[in-house]
Amino acid sequence: MSVSLDNCYFDPSYLFSVVGGDQETLKAIINAFINSGSILVLELQKAIQKKEYETIKRQVHSMKGMACAIGVSRIVALAVSMEKCAMDEIGLLEIERLFAQMQFEFNQARHQLSLFL
């Protein structure tokens, strides 16, 4: 694999340890993150537009779990902050700001992870 790990948006050593060197499992995990994450981002965007705090909490919690499982710590940190804002049902502007950052981080991670496919 000749993927540059400079400014990496995920923890490759963690991801490689999770799959134990199994390339097929690595690809399956990456595909699941990319596909499910893309859906979650869209659903989260809709929930924010509709100010549906329960849905925001649920979607952010799912995104946090997926990001944690694959080692994307930047998304985990953003999800924790968004989840807190949604639980308090305050700070929709802050949720929107955090979501914009999450979208950016997800797109960067998705791009870098796709290089392993």
Backbone as JSON, one array per atom type, in Angstrom:
{
  "sequence": "MSVSLDNCYFDPSYLFSVVGGDQETLKAIINAFINSGSILVLELQKAIQKKEYETIKRQVHSMKGMACAIGVSRIVALAVSMEKCAMDEIGLLEIERLFAQMQFEFNQARHQLSLFL",
  "N": [[0.84, -1.18, 0.0], [0.62, 2.17, -0.88], [-0.13, 4.56, 0.44], [-0.15, 7.85, 1.58], [0.29, 8.84, 4.89], [0.4, 11.25, 6.07], [-1.04, 13.96, 7.81], [-3.33, 12.48, 8.42], [-6.74, 11.54, 8.61], [-7.76, 9.57, 10.11], [-6.97, 6.89, 12.38], [-4.62, 4.94, 11.32], [-3.06, 2.83, 12.4], [-4.64, 1.85, 14.44], [-6.87, 0.99, 12.98], [-5.71, -0.99, 11.34], [-4.95, -2.78, 13.31], [-7.4, -3.62, 14.23], [-8.41, -5.17, 12.14], [-6.5, -7.09, 11.9], [-4.69, -7.38, 9.8], [-6.15, -8.46, 7.71], [-7.12, -7.98, 4.56], [-9.58, -8.09, 3.17], [-11.47, -7.8, 5.21], [-10.72, -5.29, 6.08], [-11.41, -3.73, 3.83], [-14.19, -4.17, 3.83], [-14.97, -2.97, 6.25], [-14.21, -0.31, 5.77], [-15.83, 0.28, 3.54], [-18.36, 0.01, 4.74], [-18.26, 2.11, 6.62], [-18.0, 4.34, 4.9], [-20.35, 4.15, 3.29], [-22.54, 3.93, 5.17], [-21.95, 6.14, 6.76], [-22.24, 8.25, 4.93], [-25.0, 8.2, 4.51], [-25.88, 8.72, 7.12], [-24.9, 11.34, 7.49], [-26.47, 12.77, 5.66], [-29.04, 12.29, 6.73], [-28.73, 13.45, 9.2], [-28.32, 16.11, 8.5], [-30.88, 16.73, 7.5], [-32.38, 16.41, 9.85], [-31.35, 18.44, 11.43], [-32.14, 20.7, 9.96], [-34.87, 20.49, 10.36], [-35.03, 20.82, 13.03], [-35.15, 18.65, 14.79], [-34.49, 17.4, 17.59], [-34.32, 14.89, 18.92], [-33.88, 13.1, 16.82], [-31.52, 14.16, 15.86], [-29.82, 13.62, 18.06], [-29.85, 10.81, 17.99], [-28.79, 10.21, 15.43], [-26.28, 11.44, 15.56], [-25.17, 10.02, 17.65], [-24.96, 7.49, 16.48], [-23.15, 8.1, 14.41], [-20.95, 8.79, 15.94], [-20.32, 6.32, 17.12], [-19.65, 4.77, 14.85], [-17.44, 6.23, 13.88], [-15.7, 6.02, 16.0], [-15.25, 3.26, 16.01], [-13.73, 2.94, 13.74], [-11.63, 4.59, 14.08], [-11.62, 7.41, 13.69], [-10.94, 10.03, 15.13], [-11.41, 12.79, 15.16], [-14.0, 13.14, 14.21], [-15.36, 11.79, 16.2], [-14.93, 13.47, 18.43], [-16.29, 15.8, 17.59], [-18.86, 14.75, 17.35], [-19.44, 14.12, 20.01], [-19.63, 16.69, 21.12], [-21.77, 17.71, 19.58], [-23.77, 15.96, 20.34], [-24.12, 16.61, 23.02], [-25.07, 19.27, 22.79], [-27.49, 18.74, 21.47], [-28.78, 17.15, 23.36], [-29.26, 18.97, 25.36], [-31.0, 20.52, 24.02], [-30.49, 23.04, 23.07], [-28.76, 25.69, 21.42], [-28.85, 25.53, 18.5], [-27.54, 26.86, 16.47], [-24.92, 26.35, 17.18], [-24.9, 23.59, 16.87], [-25.26, 23.48, 14.1], [-22.86, 24.67, 13.28], [-20.97, 22.85, 14.27], [-21.8, 20.63, 12.83], [-21.14, 21.37, 10.21], [-18.37, 21.28, 10.4], [-18.14, 18.56, 10.95], [-19.08, 17.42, 8.57], [-17.02, 18.23, 6.82], [-14.81, 16.89, 7.99], [-15.7, 14.24, 7.73], [-15.81, 13.98, 4.94], [-13.09, 14.29, 4.32], [-11.97, 12.09, 5.7], [-13.36, 10.04, 4.41], [-12.34, 10.26, 1.82], [-9.58, 9.69, 2.27], [-9.75, 7.12, 3.39], [-10.86, 5.74, 1.24], [-8.72, 5.39, -0.4], [-7.59, 3.08, 0.42], [-9.06, 1.1, -0.64]],
  "CA": [[0.0, 0.0, 0.0], [1.44, 3.38, -0.96], [-0.97, 5.67, 0.84], [0.52, 8.78, 2.49], [-0.45, 8.96, 6.14], [0.56, 12.61, 6.59], [-2.32, 14.63, 8.06], [-4.35, 11.45, 8.29], [-8.0, 11.82, 9.3], [-8.13, 8.42, 10.91], [-5.82, 6.25, 13.0], [-4.39, 3.72, 10.55], [-2.54, 1.73, 13.23], [-5.81, 1.28, 15.13], [-7.68, 0.28, 11.99], [-5.01, -2.2, 10.94], [-4.98, -3.73, 14.43], [-8.77, -4.15, 14.31], [-8.62, -6.2, 11.11], [-5.44, -8.09, 11.98], [-4.04, -7.56, 8.51], [-7.07, -9.05, 6.73], [-7.47, -6.95, 3.59], [-11.01, -8.14, 2.84], [-12.17, -7.21, 6.34], [-10.41, -3.86, 6.02], [-12.26, -3.14, 2.78], [-15.59, -4.23, 4.26], [-15.16, -1.95, 7.29], [-14.12, 1.0, 5.11], [-17.06, 0.46, 2.75], [-19.48, 0.23, 5.66], [-18.13, 3.46, 7.16], [-18.29, 5.32, 3.84], [-21.76, 4.08, 2.88], [-23.42, 4.28, 6.29], [-21.64, 7.51, 7.15], [-22.85, 9.17, 3.96], [-26.43, 8.23, 4.81], [-26.06, 9.41, 8.4], [-24.67, 12.77, 7.3], [-27.67, 13.32, 5.01], [-30.15, 12.25, 7.68], [-28.42, 14.43, 10.24], [-28.57, 17.42, 7.91], [-32.34, 16.91, 7.47], [-32.86, 16.56, 11.23], [-30.95, 19.79, 11.88], [-33.02, 21.64, 9.28], [-36.21, 20.38, 10.94], [-34.87, 21.03, 14.48], [-35.6, 17.43, 15.45], [-33.39, 17.11, 18.51], [-34.22, 13.45, 19.19], [-33.25, 12.49, 15.65], [-30.12, 14.63, 15.86], [-29.1, 12.83, 19.06], [-29.73, 9.42, 17.52], [-27.88, 10.15, 14.28], [-24.94, 11.8, 16.03], [-24.69, 8.89, 18.44], [-24.56, 6.47, 15.5], [-21.93, 8.56, 13.74], [-19.88, 8.69, 16.93], [-19.95, 4.91, 17.24], [-18.96, 4.36, 13.63], [-16.15, 6.91, 13.81], [-14.89, 5.42, 17.06], [-14.9, 1.91, 15.59], [-12.75, 2.95, 12.65], [-10.5, 5.4, 14.52], [-11.67, 8.79, 13.19], [-11.12, 10.73, 16.41], [-11.95, 14.15, 14.97], [-15.46, 13.03, 14.12], [-15.83, 11.4, 17.53], [-14.95, 14.67, 19.27], [-17.38, 16.65, 17.12], [-20.12, 14.09, 17.68], [-19.65, 14.29, 21.45], [-20.1, 18.07, 21.31], [-23.1, 17.84, 18.99], [-24.71, 15.19, 21.15], [-24.38, 17.42, 24.22], [-25.94, 20.37, 22.38], [-28.82, 18.2, 21.16], [-29.4, 16.69, 24.61], [-29.72, 20.17, 26.07], [-31.95, 21.17, 23.11], [-30.12, 24.45, 22.91], [-27.61, 25.92, 20.56], [-28.97, 25.02, 17.14], [-26.45, 27.47, 15.68], [-23.7, 25.6, 17.51], [-25.04, 22.29, 16.21], [-25.01, 23.71, 12.68], [-21.43, 24.92, 13.12], [-20.3, 21.56, 14.48], [-22.16, 19.76, 11.71], [-20.33, 21.77, 9.06], [-17.05, 20.71, 10.63], [-18.25, 17.12, 10.82], [-19.16, 17.12, 7.13], [-15.67, 18.38, 6.28], [-13.99, 15.78, 8.51], [-16.18, 13.0, 7.13], [-15.37, 13.97, 3.54], [-11.64, 14.05, 4.31], [-11.76, 10.7, 6.11], [-13.89, 9.19, 3.33], [-11.36, 10.3, 0.73], [-8.37, 8.96, 2.65], [-10.08, 5.7, 3.55], [-11.12, 5.15, -0.07], [-7.43, 5.05, -1.0], [-7.26, 1.72, 0.85], [-9.94, 0.15, -1.33]],
  "C": [[0.88, 1.24, 0.0], [0.62, 4.63, -0.65], [-0.19, 6.54, 1.81], [-0.34, 8.95, 3.73], [-0.22, 10.31, 6.8], [-0.81, 13.25, 6.72], [-3.5, 13.67, 7.92], [-5.57, 11.78, 9.15], [-8.52, 10.63, 10.09], [-6.84, 7.8, 11.45], [-5.54, 4.93, 12.29], [-3.9, 2.56, 11.41], [-3.68, 1.05, 13.98], [-6.62, 0.43, 14.15], [-7.01, -1.02, 11.57], [-5.01, -3.24, 12.06], [-6.36, -4.37, 14.56], [-8.96, -5.31, 13.32], [-7.54, -7.27, 11.11], [-4.79, -8.39, 10.65], [-4.92, -8.15, 7.43], [-7.59, -7.96, 5.8], [-8.95, -6.93, 3.24], [-11.84, -7.52, 3.96], [-11.95, -5.71, 6.37], [-11.31, -3.16, 5.0], [-13.73, -3.11, 3.19], [-15.88, -3.15, 5.31], [-15.13, -0.55, 6.68], [-15.39, 1.27, 4.31], [-18.27, 0.73, 3.64], [-19.45, 1.64, 6.24], [-18.52, 4.5, 6.11], [-19.77, 5.33, 3.49], [-22.71, 4.5, 4.0], [-23.2, 5.71, 6.74], [-22.26, 8.53, 6.22], [-24.35, 9.31, 4.21], [-26.69, 9.0, 6.1], [-25.87, 10.91, 8.28], [-25.89, 13.42, 6.66], [-28.85, 13.36, 5.98], [-29.96, 13.27, 8.8], [-28.69, 15.85, 9.74], [-30.08, 17.72, 7.89], [-32.88, 17.16, 8.87], [-32.51, 17.94, 11.78], [-31.86, 20.83, 11.25], [-34.41, 21.64, 9.9], [-36.21, 20.6, 12.45], [-35.42, 19.85, 15.28], [-34.49, 16.92, 16.36], [-33.22, 15.62, 18.8], [-33.52, 12.73, 18.03], [-31.79, 12.91, 15.56], [-29.31, 13.79, 16.84], [-28.84, 11.41, 18.56], [-28.71, 9.3, 16.39], [-26.44, 10.46, 14.69], [-24.34, 10.66, 16.84], [-24.22, 7.76, 17.52], [-23.26, 6.84, 14.8], [-20.73, 8.44, 14.68], [-19.39, 7.26, 17.05], [-19.19, 4.41, 16.03], [-17.56, 4.96, 13.56], [-15.19, 6.33, 14.84], [-14.39, 4.04, 16.62], [-13.8, 1.89, 14.54], [-11.54, 3.85, 12.99], [-10.46, 6.82, 13.98], [-11.98, 9.7, 14.38], [-11.68, 12.14, 16.26], [-13.47, 14.13, 14.88], [-16.04, 12.64, 15.47], [-15.96, 12.63, 18.41], [-16.08, 15.62, 18.87], [-18.73, 16.06, 17.48], [-20.44, 14.23, 19.17], [-20.21, 15.68, 21.74], [-21.5, 18.27, 20.77], [-24.14, 17.12, 19.83], [-25.09, 15.96, 22.41], [-25.33, 18.57, 23.88], [-27.37, 19.88, 22.12], [-29.53, 17.72, 22.42], [-29.97, 17.86, 25.4], [-30.79, 20.92, 25.29], [-31.75, 22.67, 23.05], [-29.0, 24.54, 21.88], [-27.71, 25.33, 19.18], [-27.88, 25.61, 16.24], [-25.14, 26.75, 15.94], [-23.74, 24.22, 16.87], [-24.75, 22.44, 14.72], [-23.52, 23.92, 12.4], [-20.64, 23.63, 13.26], [-20.58, 20.59, 13.34], [-21.34, 20.09, 10.47], [-18.91, 21.23, 9.19], [-17.07, 19.19, 10.45], [-18.32, 16.69, 9.36], [-17.77, 17.18, 6.5], [-14.81, 17.2, 6.7], [-14.4, 14.45, 7.89], [-15.7, 12.9, 5.68], [-13.87, 13.7, 3.42], [-11.34, 12.6, 4.65], [-12.21, 9.75, 5.0], [-12.89, 9.12, 2.18], [-10.12, 9.47, 1.08], [-8.63, 7.47, 2.8], [-10.3, 5.02, 2.19], [-9.83, 4.78, -0.8], [-6.98, 3.63, -0.62], [-8.11, 0.67, 0.16], [-9.33, -0.35, -2.63]]
}
